[in-house]
């Protein structure tokens, strides 16, 4: 949730703008606010702060946890009542920080080396092929001040591509969790009676990665230098619990 004012998120409330009070939900499980650590989230069950069920070294990730909870809740509803259910399942993904379980980003190694200029062209062509946009659709003007891919150094291109690989792995991991929910509904015999509204996005795209991306948004928040070198130093650990990465504005 990102609707409750920050100064109302406390053990004593007030709770009239929390999900299970003023916002009308019977149950709430998740984190309050935004920009949450996906490895160590500040979790609430209703209005009570709780400890996450296990640690990252034991396989914890918030996206998987929240789907486990959703499946359990829906199973309880359908086994104990004949009522329909409404489940709002908001992930932290793919908002920063890009906290991605091992293996997911590796699936995209090298797939963004062509850069964001070419990606714009490819995305539009694919959208036309799929009938999402009209055949005469043209790309929007280039955003002033954003560097073109060929204006970056080799290190800057390498670092920027790695961050986009991380984002893509984060997105696919999230989609896989939705798939687990679909499979569970099918096993319950509820899938054919369930309407899905699947919204994928991050209110546009957030700018905190700045021009070249970052291995940790805390660098920018504390006026520390951000460079492609600091991203490449992290290497394949990007996305783990020691990082807080975000891609470059060009993506």
C-alpha positions in Angstrom: 0.0 0.0 0.0 1.1 3.6 -0.6 -2.1 5.4 0.4 -1.7 5.8 4.2 0.2 9.0 5.2 3.6 8.3 6.7 2.9 9.9 10.0 -0.1 7.6 10.5 2.0 4.4 10.0 2.7 3.4 13.6 1.5 0.9 16.2 -1.0 3.4 17.5 -2.4 4.6 14.2 -4.6 6.4 13.6 -6.0 3.5 11.5 -8.8 5.1 9.6 -6.7 5.3 6.4 -5.2 1.8 6.7 -6.4 -1.0 4.3 -8.4 -2.9 6.9 -10.0 0.1 8.5 -11.0 3.1 6.4 -10.1 1.6 3.0 -12.6 -1.3 3.4 -10.5 -4.5 3.1 -11.3 -7.5 5.4 -7.7 -8.6 5.4 -4.3 -6.9 4.7 -0.9 -8.5 4.4 2.1 -6.5 3.1 4.1 -3.4 3.6 3.0 0.2 4.0 4.6 3.0 1.9 6.8 2.5 -1.1 10.4 1.8 -2.1 10.4 -1.3 0.1 13.2 -3.8 0.6 12.0 -7.0 -1.1 14.4 -9.1 0.9 13.6 -7.6 4.3 10.2 -5.9 4.1 8.6 -4.1 7.0 5.5 -6.3 7.1 2.0 -5.8 8.6 -0.8 -8.3 9.1 -3.8 -6.0 9.4 -2.5 -3.2 11.6 0.1 -5.3 13.5 3.8 -5.3 12.6 5.1 -8.8 12.1 8.3 -10.6 11.3 8.8 -12.1 7.9 8.3 -15.9 7.9 11.9 -16.7 6.8 15.1 -15.0 5.7 16.5 -14.5 2.2 19.2 -17.2 2.9 16.2 -19.6 3.4 14.6 -18.5 0.1 12.5 -15.5 1.2 11.3 -12.9 -1.3 8.3 -10.6 -0.8 6.7 -11.3 -4.2 6.6 -15.0 -3.5 5.5 -14.5 0.1 2.5 -12.3 -0.8 1.3 -14.8 -3.4 1.6 -17.6 -0.8 -0.6 -15.5 1.5 -3.1 -14.7 -1.3 -3.5 -18.4 -2.2 -4.0 -19.3 1.5 -6.6 -16.6 2.0 -8.6 -17.4 -1.1 -8.5 -21.1 -0.2 -9.9 -20.3 3.2 -12.7 -18.1 1.7 -13.7 -20.7 -0.8 -13.6 -23.7 1.6 -15.5 -21.9 4.4 -18.1 -19.8 2.5 -19.9 -19.6 -0.8 -19.1 -15.9 -1.2 -17.2 -14.5 -4.1 -13.8 -12.9 -3.3 -12.0 -9.8 -4.3 -8.2 -9.9 -4.0 -6.0 -6.9 -4.6 -2.5 -8.2 -5.1 0.0 -5.3 -5.3 3.6 -6.3 -5.7 6.6 -4.2 -4.9 7.9 -5.2 -8.3 8.9 -3.7 -10.6 9.4 -0.5 -8.7 12.9 0.1 -7.3 14.7 -1.4 -5.6 15.2 -4.1 -8.2 15.6 -7.0 -5.7 15.7 -10.1 -7.9 16.1 -13.8 -6.9 19.2 -15.5 -8.3 19.0 -16.7 -11.9 16.3 -14.5 -13.2 18.4 -11.6 -14.5 20.8 -14.1 -16.1 18.1 -15.1 -18.5 18.5 -11.7 -20.1 22.2 -11.5 -20.4 23.2 -9.5 -23.5 19.5 -8.9 -24.6 19.7 -5.2 -24.0 23.2 -4.5 -25.4 21.6 -2.7 -28.4 20.6 0.1 -26.0 17.5 2.2 -25.4 17.4 4.0 -28.8 17.1 0.7 -30.6 14.8 -0.7 -27.9 12.3 2.1 -28.6 12.2 1.1 -32.3 11.8 -2.6 -31.4 9.1 -2.0 -28.9 7.0 0.1 -31.3 7.5 -2.5 -34.1 6.3 -5.3 -31.8 3.3 -3.2 -30.7 2.3 -2.7 -34.3 2.8 -6.4 -35.0 0.5 -7.3 -32.1 -2.1 -4.7 -33.0 -1.6 -2.7 -29.8 -1.1 0.5 -31.7 -2.0 1.7 -35.2 0.3 1.1 -38.1 0.9 4.8 -38.6 2.0 5.4 -35.0 5.3 7.2 -34.7 7.7 7.4 -31.7 7.4 10.4 -29.4 10.1 13.0 -29.5 13.3 12.2 -27.7 13.3 13.5 -24.1 15.6 16.6 -23.9 18.7 16.0 -21.9 18.6 12.2 -22.0 21.8 10.9 -23.7 21.5 8.7 -26.7 23.1 5.2 -26.4 26.0 6.0 -28.7 26.9 9.0 -26.5 27.7 6.7 -23.6 31.1 5.2 -22.8 31.7 1.5 -23.0 31.4 1.1 -19.3 28.3 3.2 -19.1 26.6 1.0 -21.8 27.7 -2.1 -20.0 26.3 -0.9 -16.6 23.1 0.4 -18.1 22.5 -2.9 -19.9 23.1 -4.9 -16.7 20.5 -2.8 -14.9 17.9 -3.4 -17.6 18.6 -7.1 -17.5 17.9 -6.9 -13.8 14.6 -5.1 -14.4 13.6 -7.7 -17.0 14.4 -10.6 -14.6 12.4 -8.8 -11.9 9.4 -8.5 -14.2 9.5 -12.1 -15.3 9.8 -13.3 -11.7 6.7 -11.3 -10.8 4.8 -12.7 -13.7 5.8 -16.2 -12.6 4.3 -15.5 -9.2 1.0 -14.5 -10.8 1.2 -17.7 -12.7 1.4 -19.6 -9.4 -1.8 -17.9 -8.3 -3.5 -18.8 -11.6 -2.4 -22.5 -11.1 -3.8 -22.5 -7.5 -7.1 -21.1 -8.7 -7.3 -23.8 -11.3 -6.6 -26.5 -8.7 -9.4 -25.0 -6.5 -11.8 -25.1 -9.5 -12.2 -21.3 -9.3 -10.3 -20.1 -12.4 -13.2 -20.1 -14.9 -15.2 -17.9 -12.5 -12.4 -15.5 -11.7 -11.9 -12.1 -13.5 -8.3 -10.9 -13.7 -7.4 -7.2 -14.1 -3.6 -7.3 -14.6 -2.0 -3.9 -14.4 1.7 -3.8 -15.2 3.6 -0.6 -14.6 5.3 1.8 -12.2 3.2 5.0 -12.5 5.2 5.7 -15.7 8.8 5.0 -14.8 10.4 6.5 -11.7 13.5 8.7 -12.2 15.6 7.9 -9.1 18.2 6.0 -11.1 19.1 9.3 -12.7 21.0 9.5 -16.0 23.2 6.4 -15.6 21.5 4.2 -13.1 22.7 3.2 -9.7 23.7 0.2 -7.6 22.1 1.9 -4.6 19.6 4.7 -4.6 21.0 5.7 -1.2 24.0 7.1 -3.0 21.9 9.7 -4.7 19.8 10.4 -1.6 23.0 11.1 0.3 24.7 13.1 -2.4 27.3 10.4 -2.9 28.9 10.0 -6.4 27.0 7.6 -8.8 28.9 6.2 -11.7 29.0 3.2 -14.0 32.2 2.1 -12.1 30.2 1.7 -8.9 27.6 -0.4 -10.7 30.2 -2.6 -12.4 32.0 -3.1 -9.1 29.0 -4.9 -7.7 28.9 -7.2 -10.7 26.6 -10.2 -10.5 25.6 -9.2 -7.0 23.3 -6.6 -8.4 19.8 -7.2 -7.0 20.8 -9.0 -3.8 20.1 -7.8 -0.3 23.3 -5.6 -0.2 22.2 -3.5 -3.2 19.3 -1.1 -3.9 19.5 -0.8 -7.7 17.6 1.2 -10.3 18.0 1.6 -14.0 19.0 4.7 -16.0 16.4 7.2 -17.1 17.0 6.2 -20.8 15.2 2.9 -20.2 
